[in-house]
Amino acid sequence: MSRYSCRKLALPLAVCLIAASILGSGIADSSKLTAQEIGFLEDFVLAKDREKVLKQLVPGTEKYYYFHALHYQNTEQLDKVDELMVQWLKRRGETETYRQIRNRQALLKYSDDPKATLEYLKTELKLNFAHERSIPDAQRELPTKLDPQLYSVDTLLKRVFDRQPSNTQEIKDKGLLLLADRKLTKTQRRHLLQRLKRPDFPGLVDLIVADLKERDSRSFGEMPIHKS
């Protein structure tokens, strides 16, 4: 960026890095210069009076616009650059060297209008900062508590008997009290009586009587609970 440093222009580090990516070597690319152009470039760089050297250029040519604009930028005459670029674009179109001067101009104006420079860089580099984290099928409103019906005693017992309808095998001993006052099938009731070890089970007498009334029931005393 010629004699302008990032510090002098008050450019943030990120802007300086972006500047490096959009500023090319342009007309000073040694692989594209002819011997005549190299001679002029040396005169321009080493001259104490560059305006005198610029008089060598033919008005309206690409070199004329480029080096005049470069000189105005180096001498902080940015308003003249704006005026010259209007003529340049109208006469020559948007050439590669024109774009380089336009990029430099945007960066050199950062200290005066940071927002404009940053907007220019976003447009020029097609930057987009509207990204959001994507959560597929995300629910915006989630429940804060469980549905009581999902873990109620009735629901849990139904799941147990749906899997094993003929007995109480899937219910642990500590959970047998949940079957008190429940309507059980003949096989469920009998399996429950076979598992009971204490006579203080709620409704035990009614359970025993109901079982003894079944046709396939054996006599009283066949189960350990009868003797408790």
C-alpha positions as CSV (number, residue, x, y, z in Angstrom):
1,M,0.0,0.0,0.0
2,S,2.8,2.3,-0.9
3,R,4.0,4.6,1.8
4,Y,0.7,4.2,3.8
5,S,1.0,1.7,6.6
6,C,-1.9,-0.1,8.3
7,R,-1.0,1.8,11.5
8,K,-1.1,5.2,9.8
9,L,-4.5,4.3,8.2
10,A,-5.8,2.9,11.5
11,L,-6.7,-0.3,9.7
12,P,-7.6,-3.3,11.9
13,L,-5.5,-6.4,11.4
14,A,-8.4,-8.2,9.7
15,V,-8.8,-5.4,7.2
16,C,-5.0,-5.4,6.5
17,L,-5.2,-9.1,5.7
18,I,-8.2,-8.6,3.4
19,A,-6.3,-5.8,1.7
20,A,-3.5,-8.1,0.9
21,S,-5.9,-10.5,-0.7
22,I,-7.5,-8.0,-3.1
23,L,-4.5,-5.8,-4.0
24,G,-2.6,-7.2,-6.9
25,S,0.6,-6.2,-8.4
26,G,-1.2,-4.6,-11.4
27,I,0.8,-2.7,-13.9
28,A,4.0,-3.1,-11.9
29,D,4.0,-6.9,-12.6
30,S,7.5,-7.4,-14.0
31,S,6.4,-10.4,-16.1
32,K,4.1,-8.1,-18.1
33,L,6.2,-5.0,-18.5
34,T,8.1,-4.0,-21.6
35,A,11.5,-2.4,-21.6
36,Q,9.9,1.0,-22.2
37,E,7.5,0.5,-19.3
38,I,10.3,-0.6,-17.0
39,G,12.2,2.6,-17.9
40,F,9.2,4.8,-17.1
41,L,8.5,2.9,-13.8
42,E,12.1,3.6,-12.7
43,D,11.8,7.2,-13.6
44,F,8.5,7.4,-11.6
45,V,9.7,5.7,-8.6
46,L,13.1,7.5,-8.3
47,A,11.9,11.0,-9.4
48,K,12.0,13.8,-6.9
49,D,9.2,15.5,-8.9
50,R,6.8,12.8,-10.1
51,E,4.4,15.3,-11.6
52,K,7.1,16.2,-14.1
53,V,7.5,12.5,-15.0
54,L,3.8,12.0,-15.4
55,K,3.8,14.5,-18.2
56,Q,5.4,11.8,-20.4
57,L,2.2,9.8,-20.4
58,V,-0.4,10.2,-23.1
59,P,-3.7,11.4,-21.7
60,G,-6.5,8.9,-21.9
61,T,-4.3,5.8,-21.8
62,E,-4.4,3.1,-19.1
63,K,-1.0,4.1,-17.9
64,Y,-2.0,7.7,-17.7
65,Y,-4.9,7.0,-15.4
66,Y,-3.1,4.4,-13.3
67,F,0.0,6.4,-12.5
68,H,-1.8,9.7,-12.0
69,A,-4.3,7.9,-9.6
70,L,-1.3,6.2,-7.8
71,H,0.5,9.5,-7.4
72,Y,-2.6,11.2,-6.0
73,Q,-3.1,8.4,-3.5
74,N,0.5,8.5,-2.4
75,T,0.2,12.3,-1.8
76,E,-3.1,11.9,0.0
77,Q,-5.1,13.7,-2.7
78,L,-8.0,11.3,-2.6
79,D,-10.6,13.7,-3.9
80,K,-8.6,13.9,-7.2
81,V,-8.5,10.2,-7.4
82,D,-12.3,10.1,-7.2
83,E,-12.6,12.6,-10.0
84,L,-10.0,10.8,-12.2
85,M,-11.8,7.4,-11.7
86,V,-15.0,8.8,-13.1
87,Q,-13.2,9.7,-16.3
88,W,-11.2,6.5,-16.3
89,L,-14.3,4.3,-16.0
90,K,-16.1,6.2,-18.7
91,R,-13.1,6.1,-21.1
92,R,-11.5,2.7,-20.5
93,G,-14.1,0.6,-18.6
94,E,-13.5,-1.5,-15.5
95,T,-10.0,-2.7,-16.2
96,E,-7.8,-4.7,-13.9
97,T,-5.7,-1.7,-12.9
98,Y,-8.9,0.4,-12.4
99,R,-10.1,-2.2,-9.9
100,Q,-6.8,-2.1,-8.1
101,I,-6.9,1.7,-7.7
102,R,-10.6,1.4,-6.6
103,N,-9.6,-1.2,-3.9
104,R,-6.7,1.0,-2.7
105,Q,-9.1,4.0,-2.6
106,A,-11.6,2.1,-0.4
107,L,-8.8,1.1,2.0
108,L,-7.2,4.5,2.2
109,K,-10.6,6.0,3.1
110,Y,-11.0,3.7,6.1
111,S,-10.0,6.2,8.7
112,D,-12.6,8.7,7.4
113,D,-15.5,6.3,6.9
114,P,-14.8,2.8,8.3
115,K,-18.3,1.6,7.7
116,A,-18.1,2.4,4.0
117,T,-14.8,0.6,3.6
118,L,-16.1,-2.5,5.4
119,E,-19.3,-2.6,3.3
120,Y,-17.1,-2.3,0.2
121,L,-15.0,-5.3,1.3
122,K,-18.1,-7.3,2.2
123,T,-19.5,-6.6,-1.3
124,E,-16.2,-7.1,-3.2
125,L,-15.4,-10.4,-1.4
126,K,-19.0,-11.6,-1.2
127,L,-18.9,-12.0,2.5
128,N,-22.0,-13.1,4.4
129,F,-22.2,-13.0,8.2
130,A,-25.9,-14.1,8.5
131,H,-25.1,-17.7,9.4
132,E,-27.0,-19.3,12.2
133,R,-26.6,-22.6,13.9
134,S,-28.8,-25.2,12.2
135,I,-30.8,-27.5,14.5
136,P,-32.8,-29.9,12.3
137,D,-36.4,-30.3,13.5
138,A,-35.8,-28.3,16.6
139,Q,-38.7,-27.5,18.8
140,R,-38.9,-23.9,20.0
141,E,-41.1,-24.6,22.9
142,L,-40.2,-27.7,25.0
143,P,-42.1,-29.1,28.0
144,T,-40.8,-28.3,31.5
145,K,-42.2,-31.4,33.2
146,L,-43.1,-34.9,32.4
147,D,-46.7,-36.0,31.6
148,P,-47.9,-37.8,34.9
149,Q,-49.7,-40.3,32.7
150,L,-46.5,-41.6,31.3
151,Y,-45.3,-43.0,34.6
152,S,-48.5,-43.5,36.7
153,V,-49.0,-46.8,38.5
154,D,-51.8,-47.8,36.2
155,T,-49.6,-47.1,33.1
156,L,-46.6,-49.0,34.4
157,L,-48.7,-52.0,35.5
158,K,-50.4,-52.1,32.1
159,R,-47.1,-52.3,30.4
160,V,-46.0,-55.1,32.7
161,F,-49.1,-57.2,32.1
162,D,-49.1,-56.5,28.4
163,R,-45.7,-58.1,28.2
164,Q,-46.5,-60.9,30.7
165,P,-50.2,-61.2,31.2
166,S,-50.3,-64.6,33.0
167,N,-48.2,-63.8,36.1
168,T,-46.5,-61.1,38.2
169,Q,-43.0,-62.2,37.4
170,E,-41.8,-58.8,36.2
171,I,-42.8,-57.1,39.4
172,K,-40.3,-57.2,42.2
173,D,-41.3,-58.2,45.8
174,K,-41.2,-54.6,46.9
175,G,-43.7,-53.7,44.2
176,L,-46.3,-56.4,45.0
177,L,-48.2,-53.9,47.3
178,L,-49.1,-52.0,44.1
179,L,-51.4,-55.0,43.2
180,A,-53.5,-54.6,46.4
181,D,-57.1,-53.7,45.5
182,R,-56.3,-54.3,41.8
183,K,-58.5,-56.3,39.6
184,L,-56.4,-59.4,38.7
185,T,-57.1,-62.4,36.5
186,K,-57.2,-65.9,38.0
187,T,-53.7,-66.7,37.0
188,Q,-52.3,-63.3,38.1
189,R,-54.0,-63.7,41.5
190,R,-52.7,-67.2,42.0
191,H,-49.2,-66.3,41.1
192,L,-49.3,-63.3,43.5
193,L,-50.5,-65.6,46.4
194,Q,-47.6,-68.0,45.6
195,R,-45.1,-65.2,46.0
196,L,-46.5,-63.6,49.2
197,K,-44.6,-64.4,52.4
198,R,-46.3,-62.2,55.0
199,P,-49.9,-62.3,56.2
200,D,-50.2,-58.5,56.4
201,F,-50.8,-58.0,52.7
202,P,-53.9,-55.8,52.2
203,G,-56.9,-57.9,51.3
204,L,-55.1,-61.2,51.7
205,V,-58.1,-63.1,53.0
206,D,-60.3,-62.0,50.0
207,L,-57.6,-63.1,47.6
208,I,-57.3,-66.6,49.2
209,V,-61.1,-67.0,49.3
210,A,-61.4,-66.0,45.6
211,D,-58.7,-68.4,44.6
212,L,-60.2,-71.4,46.6
213,K,-63.5,-70.9,44.7
214,E,-61.9,-71.6,41.4
215,R,-62.6,-75.1,40.0
216,D,-58.9,-75.9,39.5
217,S,-57.9,-74.7,43.0
218,R,-56.5,-77.2,45.4
219,S,-57.3,-77.5,49.1
220,F,-56.4,-74.9,51.7
221,G,-52.7,-75.2,52.7
222,E,-51.2,-75.8,49.3
223,M,-49.4,-72.4,49.3
224,P,-46.9,-71.2,51.9
225,I,-49.0,-68.0,52.6
226,H,-51.8,-70.3,53.9
227,K,-49.6,-71.3,56.7
228,S,-48.4,-67.8,57.7
